[in-house]
Amino acid sequence: MAESLNFDPASHPGLDWSVAMQSQLDDQVQCFAIADAGNGLVALANIDNEAAVITGTPGELRKLKAAFAAGQYDHLLGA
């Protein structure tokens, strides 16, 4: 379940960011945030680095999701 996040990077102001999970120990966000960036784009951000925001279409993000699910990037994740 996604939770709202108070996150407002200068490069993408005013978006409604959400995160997939929060830490159960200290209530700090421990992952990436995602938002509807308008104009058919989705923004994905590293919440620890406001400069690290990328945008892509929903189709592009579906391809990335499928690549992760297929294990294509396991070598980068230490899996």
N, CA, C and O atoms as a GROMACS GRO file, in nm:
protein
  316
    1MET      N    1   0.083  -0.117   0.000
    1MET     CA    2   0.000   0.000   0.000
    1MET      C    3   0.088   0.124   0.000
    1MET      O    4   0.181   0.134   0.080
    2ALA      N    5   0.061   0.217  -0.087
    2ALA     CA    6   0.138   0.340  -0.097
    2ALA      C    7   0.096   0.438   0.011
    2ALA      O    8  -0.021   0.447   0.047
    3GLU      N    9   0.195   0.511   0.061
    3GLU     CA   10   0.169   0.614   0.160
    3GLU      C   11   0.216   0.748   0.105
    3GLU      O   12   0.318   0.753   0.036
    4SER      N   13   0.142   0.858   0.136
    4SER     CA   14   0.181   0.990   0.092
    4SER      C   15   0.313   1.029   0.155
    4SER      O   16   0.349   0.981   0.263
    5LEU      N   17   0.385   1.116   0.086
    5LEU     CA   18   0.518   1.157   0.131
    5LEU      C   19   0.532   1.307   0.116
    5LEU      O   20   0.497   1.363   0.012
    6ASN      N   21   0.584   1.373   0.219
    6ASN     CA   22   0.613   1.515   0.211
    6ASN      C   23   0.750   1.530   0.146
    6ASN      O   24   0.852   1.533   0.215
    7PHE      N   25   0.751   1.539   0.015
    7PHE     CA   26   0.873   1.543  -0.065
    7PHE      C   27   0.847   1.639  -0.179
    7PHE      O   28   0.748   1.624  -0.250
    8ASP      N   29   0.932   1.739  -0.198
    8ASP     CA   30   0.906   1.841  -0.300
    8ASP      C   31   1.036   1.885  -0.366
    8ASP      O   32   1.084   1.996  -0.340
    9PRO      N   33   1.094   1.800  -0.451
    9PRO     CA   34   1.220   1.839  -0.516
    9PRO      C   35   1.199   1.959  -0.608
    9PRO      O   36   1.096   1.972  -0.674
   10ALA      N   37   1.299   2.047  -0.611
   10ALA     CA   38   1.290   2.170  -0.690
   10ALA      C   39   1.267   2.144  -0.838
   10ALA      O   40   1.202   2.223  -0.906
   11SER      N   41   1.320   2.032  -0.888
   11SER     CA   42   1.305   2.002  -1.031
   11SER      C   43   1.164   1.957  -1.069
   11SER      O   44   1.127   1.961  -1.186
   12HIS      N   45   1.086   1.913  -0.970
   12HIS     CA   46   0.950   1.865  -0.995
   12HIS      C   47   0.858   1.911  -0.881
   12HIS      O   48   0.807   1.827  -0.806
   13PRO      N   49   0.837   2.042  -0.866
   13PRO     CA   50   0.759   2.093  -0.753
   13PRO      C   51   0.610   2.061  -0.764
   13PRO      O   52   0.555   2.050  -0.873
   14GLY      N   53   0.548   2.047  -0.648
   14GLY     CA   54   0.403   2.034  -0.640
   14GLY      C   55   0.344   1.899  -0.676
   14GLY      O   56   0.222   1.887  -0.685
   15LEU      N   57   0.426   1.798  -0.695
   15LEU     CA   58   0.372   1.666  -0.727
   15LEU      C   59   0.327   1.595  -0.600
   15LEU      O   60   0.377   1.622  -0.491
   16ASP      N   61   0.232   1.504  -0.615
   16ASP     CA   62   0.181   1.424  -0.503
   16ASP      C   63   0.260   1.294  -0.499
   16ASP      O   64   0.222   1.196  -0.563
   17TRP      N   65   0.368   1.293  -0.422
   17TRP     CA   66   0.458   1.178  -0.414
   17TRP      C   67   0.404   1.073  -0.317
   17TRP      O   68   0.340   1.107  -0.217
   18SER      N   69   0.430   0.947  -0.348
   18SER     CA   70   0.395   0.838  -0.256
   18SER      C   71   0.509   0.736  -0.254
   18SER      O   72   0.588   0.727  -0.348
   19VAL      N   73   0.514   0.661  -0.145
   19VAL     CA   74   0.616   0.556  -0.130
   19VAL      C   75   0.546   0.423  -0.107
   19VAL      O   76   0.431   0.419  -0.062
   20ALA      N   77   0.616   0.316  -0.138
   20ALA     CA   78   0.557   0.183  -0.124
   20ALA      C   79   0.561   0.134   0.020
   20ALA      O   80   0.474   0.057   0.060
   21MET      N   81   0.660   0.178   0.098
   21MET     CA   82   0.670   0.128   0.235
   21MET      C   83   0.748   0.226   0.321
   21MET      O   84   0.820   0.312   0.271
   22GLN      N   85   0.733   0.211   0.451
   22GLN     CA   86   0.812   0.285   0.547
   22GLN      C   87   0.871   0.187   0.647
   22GLN      O   88   0.816   0.079   0.668
   23SER      N   89   0.982   0.225   0.708
   23SER     CA   90   1.045   0.141   0.809
   23SER      C   91   0.955   0.126   0.929
   23SER      O   92   0.897   0.224   0.975
   24GLN      N   93   0.942   0.007   0.980
   24GLN     CA   94   0.862  -0.018   1.099
   24GLN      C   95   0.935   0.026   1.226
   24GLN      O   96   0.872   0.043   1.330
   25LEU      N   97   1.068   0.044   1.218
   25LEU     CA   98   1.148   0.075   1.336
   25LEU      C   99   1.152   0.225   1.367
   25LEU      O  100   1.136   0.263   1.483
   26ASP      N  101   1.171   0.308   1.268
   26ASP     CA  102   1.189   0.450   1.295
   26ASP      C  103   1.098   0.540   1.213
   26ASP      O  104   1.113   0.662   1.218
   27ASP      N  105   1.005   0.483   1.139
   27ASP     CA  106   0.907   0.557   1.060
   27ASP      C  107   0.972   0.645   0.952
   27ASP      O  108   0.909   0.740   0.905
   28GLN      N  109   1.093   0.614   0.914
   28GLN     CA  110   1.161   0.688   0.807
   28GLN      C  111   1.140   0.615   0.674
   28GLN      O  112   1.142   0.492   0.669
   29VAL      N  113   1.120   0.691   0.570
   29VAL     CA  114   1.101   0.634   0.438
   29VAL      C  115   1.230   0.564   0.396
   29VAL      O  116   1.339   0.618   0.413
   30GLN      N  117   1.217   0.444   0.341
   30GLN     CA  118   1.333   0.364   0.306
   30GLN      C  119   1.335   0.323   0.159
   30GLN      O  120   1.394   0.220   0.126
   31CYS      N  121   1.274   0.399   0.073
   31CYS     CA  122   1.273   0.357  -0.067
   31CYS      C  123   1.251   0.475  -0.160
   31CYS      O  124   1.258   0.590  -0.117
   32PHE      N  125   1.225   0.446  -0.283
   32PHE     CA  126   1.200   0.548  -0.383
   32PHE      C  127   1.056   0.599  -0.374
   32PHE      O  128   0.968   0.532  -0.320
   33ALA      N  129   1.035   0.717  -0.429
   33ALA     CA  130   0.902   0.776  -0.434
   33ALA      C  131   0.859   0.784  -0.580
   33ALA      O  132   0.942   0.787  -0.671
   34ILE      N  133   0.729   0.785  -0.601
   34ILE     CA  134   0.674   0.790  -0.737
   34ILE      C  135   0.557   0.887  -0.740
   34ILE      O  136   0.484   0.901  -0.642
   35ALA      N  137   0.539   0.955  -0.854
   35ALA     CA  138   0.431   1.053  -0.866
   35ALA      C  139   0.386   1.065  -1.011
   35ALA      O  140   0.463   1.036  -1.103
   36ASP      N  141   0.263   1.107  -1.029
   36ASP     CA  142   0.212   1.141  -1.162
   36ASP      C  143   0.273   1.278  -1.196
   36ASP      O  144   0.247   1.376  -1.127
   37ALA      N  145   0.354   1.283  -1.301
   37ALA     CA  146   0.422   1.407  -1.338
   37ALA      C  147   0.344   1.488  -1.441
   37ALA      O  148   0.389   1.594  -1.484
   38GLY      N  149   0.227   1.439  -1.480
   38GLY     CA  150   0.148   1.508  -1.580
   38GLY      C  151   0.198   1.479  -1.721
   38GLY      O  152   0.304   1.420  -1.739
   39ASN      N  153   0.122   1.521  -1.820
   39ASN     CA  154   0.158   1.501  -1.961
   39ASN      C  155   0.191   1.356  -1.994
   39ASN      O  156   0.273   1.330  -2.082
   40GLY      N  157   0.127   1.261  -1.925
   40GLY     CA  158   0.148   1.120  -1.954
   40GLY      C  159   0.277   1.062  -1.898
   40GLY      O  160   0.317   0.953  -1.938
   41LEU      N  161   0.342   1.134  -1.807
   41LEU     CA  162   0.468   1.088  -1.750
   41LEU      C  163   0.454   1.053  -1.602
   41LEU      O  164   0.368   1.106  -1.532
   42VAL      N  165   0.540   0.964  -1.558
   42VAL     CA  166   0.550   0.924  -1.418
   42VAL      C  167   0.690   0.963  -1.372
   42VAL      O  168   0.788   0.940  -1.443
   43ALA      N  169   0.700   1.022  -1.252
   43ALA     CA  170   0.829   1.060  -1.196
   43ALA      C  171   0.869   0.958  -1.090
   43ALA      O  172   0.786   0.915  -1.010
   44LEU      N  173   0.995   0.920  -1.089
   44LEU     CA  174   1.052   0.828  -0.991
   44LEU      C  175   1.171   0.899  -0.928
   44LEU      O  176   1.258   0.949  -0.999
   45ALA      N  177   1.175   0.904  -0.795
   45ALA     CA  178   1.279   0.980  -0.727
   45ALA      C  179   1.343   0.902  -0.614
   45ALA      O  180   1.278   0.822  -0.548
   46ASN      N  181   1.471   0.925  -0.595
   46ASN     CA  182   1.543   0.876  -0.478
   46ASN      C  183   1.521   0.980  -0.369
   46ASN      O  184   1.569   1.092  -0.382
   47ILE      N  185   1.450   0.945  -0.263
   47ILE     CA  186   1.412   1.045  -0.163
   47ILE      C  187   1.532   1.095  -0.083
   47ILE      O  188   1.520   1.195  -0.011
   48ASP      N  189   1.646   1.029  -0.093
   48ASP     CA  190   1.766   1.076  -0.025
   48ASP      C  191   1.848   1.171  -0.111
   48ASP      O  192   1.949   1.224  -0.065
   49ASN      N  193   1.808   1.193  -0.236
   49ASN     CA  194   1.880   1.280  -0.327
   49ASN      C  195   1.780   1.349  -0.418
   49ASN      O  196   1.740   1.292  -0.520
   50GLU      N  197   1.739   1.470  -0.383
   50GLU     CA  198   1.635   1.541  -0.458
   50GLU      C  199   1.673   1.565  -0.604
   50GLU      O  200   1.585   1.590  -0.687
   51ALA      N  201   1.801   1.559  -0.636
   51ALA     CA  202   1.845   1.577  -0.774
   51ALA      C  203   1.825   1.450  -0.857
   51ALA      O  204   1.834   1.455  -0.980
   52ALA      N  205   1.799   1.339  -0.792
   52ALA     CA  206   1.785   1.211  -0.861
   52ALA      C  207   1.638   1.182  -0.890
   52ALA      O  208   1.577   1.096  -0.826
   53VAL      N  209   1.582   1.254  -0.987
   53VAL     CA  210   1.444   1.234  -1.031
   53VAL      C  211   1.446   1.204  -1.179
   53VAL      O  212   1.506   1.278  -1.258
   54ILE      N  213   1.382   1.096  -1.218
   54ILE     CA  214   1.370   1.063  -1.360
   54ILE      C  215   1.222   1.053  -1.394
   54ILE      O  216   1.138   1.028  -1.308
   55THR      N  217   1.191   1.073  -1.520
   55THR     CA  218   1.054   1.058  -1.566
   55THR      C  219   1.051   0.959  -1.681
   55THR      O  220   1.149   0.943  -1.755
   56GLY      N  221   0.939   0.894  -1.695
   56GLY     CA  222   0.919   0.800  -1.804
   56GLY      C  223   0.770   0.779  -1.824
   56GLY      O  224   0.688   0.820  -1.742
   57THR      N  225   0.737   0.717  -1.932
   57THR     CA  226   0.597   0.687  -1.958
   57THR      C  227   0.558   0.564  -1.877
   57THR      O  228   0.645   0.487  -1.836
   58PRO      N  229   0.429   0.543  -1.854
   58PRO     CA  230   0.388   0.420  -1.786
   58PRO      C  231   0.437   0.295  -1.860
   58PRO      O  232   0.473   0.197  -1.795
   59GLY      N  233   0.440   0.297  -1.991
   59GLY     CA  234   0.489   0.182  -2.068
   59GLY      C  235   0.636   0.155  -2.042
   59GLY      O  236   0.677   0.039  -2.030
   60GLU      N  237   0.716   0.260  -2.035
   60GLU     CA  238   0.858   0.243  -2.006
   60GLU      C  239   0.879   0.186  -1.866
   60GLU      O  240   0.965   0.100  -1.846
   61LEU      N  241   0.801   0.233  -1.770
   61LEU     CA  242   0.813   0.181  -1.634
   61LEU      C  243   0.764   0.037  -1.624
   61LEU      O  244   0.817  -0.041  -1.545
   62ARG      N  245   0.663   0.000  -1.704
   62ARG     CA  246   0.619  -0.141  -1.708
   62ARG      C  247   0.731  -0.230  -1.759
   62ARG      O  248   0.751  -0.340  -1.708
   63LYS      N  249   0.806  -0.184  -1.860
   63LYS     CA  250   0.919  -0.262  -1.913
   63LYS      C  251   1.027  -0.277  -1.806
   63LYS      O  252   1.087  -0.384  -1.794
   64LEU      N  253   1.054  -0.171  -1.730
   64LEU     CA  254   1.152  -0.179  -1.623
   64LEU      C  255   1.106  -0.275  -1.515
   64LEU      O  256   1.184  -0.355  -1.464
   65LYS      N  257   0.978  -0.268  -1.480
   65LYS     CA  258   0.922  -0.360  -1.380
   65LYS      C  259   0.936  -0.505  -1.426
   65LYS      O  260   0.974  -0.592  -1.348
   66ALA      N  261   0.907  -0.530  -1.553
   66ALA     CA  262   0.919  -0.666  -1.607
   66ALA      C  263   1.064  -0.713  -1.604
   66ALA      O  264   1.090  -0.830  -1.577
   67ALA      N  265   1.158  -0.623  -1.633
   67ALA     CA  266   1.299  -0.660  -1.630
   67ALA      C  267   1.343  -0.697  -1.489
   67ALA      O  268   1.417  -0.794  -1.470
   68PHE      N  269   1.297  -0.621  -1.390
   68PHE     CA  270   1.328  -0.656  -1.251
   68PHE      C  271   1.267  -0.791  -1.215
   68PHE      O  272   1.333  -0.875  -1.155
   69ALA      N  273   1.140  -0.811  -1.252
   69ALA     CA  274   1.072  -0.937  -1.220
   69ALA      C  275   1.139  -1.057  -1.286
   69ALA      O  276   1.139  -1.167  -1.231
   70ALA      N  277   1.197  -1.036  -1.404
   70ALA     CA  278   1.263  -1.144  -1.477
   70ALA      C  279   1.405  -1.170  -1.424
   70ALA      O  280   1.472  -1.263  -1.468
   71GLY      N  281   1.449  -1.088  -1.330
   71GLY     CA  282   1.581  -1.108  -1.273
   71GLY      C  283   1.695  -1.048  -1.354
   71GLY      O  284   1.811  -1.077  -1.329
   72GLN      N  285   1.661  -0.963  -1.450
   72GLN     CA  286   1.760  -0.906  -1.538
   72GLN      C  287   1.865  -0.823  -1.462
   72GLN      O  288   1.980  -0.812  -1.506
   73TYR      N  289   1.827  -0.765  -1.348
   73TYR     CA  290   1.918  -0.678  -1.274
   73TYR      C  291   1.960  -0.738  -1.140
   73TYR      O  292   2.011  -0.667  -1.054
   74ASP      N  293   1.939  -0.865  -1.123
   74ASP     CA  294   1.976  -0.930  -0.996
   74ASP      C  295   2.124  -0.910  -0.963
   74ASP      O  296   2.160  -0.895  -0.846
   75HIS      N  297   2.208  -0.911  -1.062
   75HIS     CA  298   2.352  -0.895  -1.039
   75HIS      C  299   2.385  -0.756  -0.980
   75HIS      O  300   2.487  -0.740  -0.912
   76LEU      N  301   2.300  -0.658  -1.005
   76LEU     CA  302   2.321  -0.524  -0.950
   76LEU      C  303   2.263  -0.511  -0.809
   76LEU      O  304   2.302  -0.421  -0.734
   77LEU      N  305   2.173  -0.598  -0.775
   77LEU     CA  306   2.103  -0.590  -0.646
   77LEU      C  307   2.163  -0.682  -0.542
   77LEU      O  308   2.116  -0.686  -0.428
   78GLY      N  309   2.264  -0.755  -0.580
   78GLY     CA  310   2.326  -0.848  -0.485
   78GLY      C  311   2.242  -0.972  -0.461
   78GLY      O  312   2.259  -1.041  -0.360
   79ALA      N  313   2.150  -0.998  -0.552
   79ALA     CA  314   2.062  -1.115  -0.537
   79ALA      C  315   2.128  -1.240  -0.593
   79ALA      O  316   2.069  -1.347  -0.589
   0.00000   0.00000   0.00000
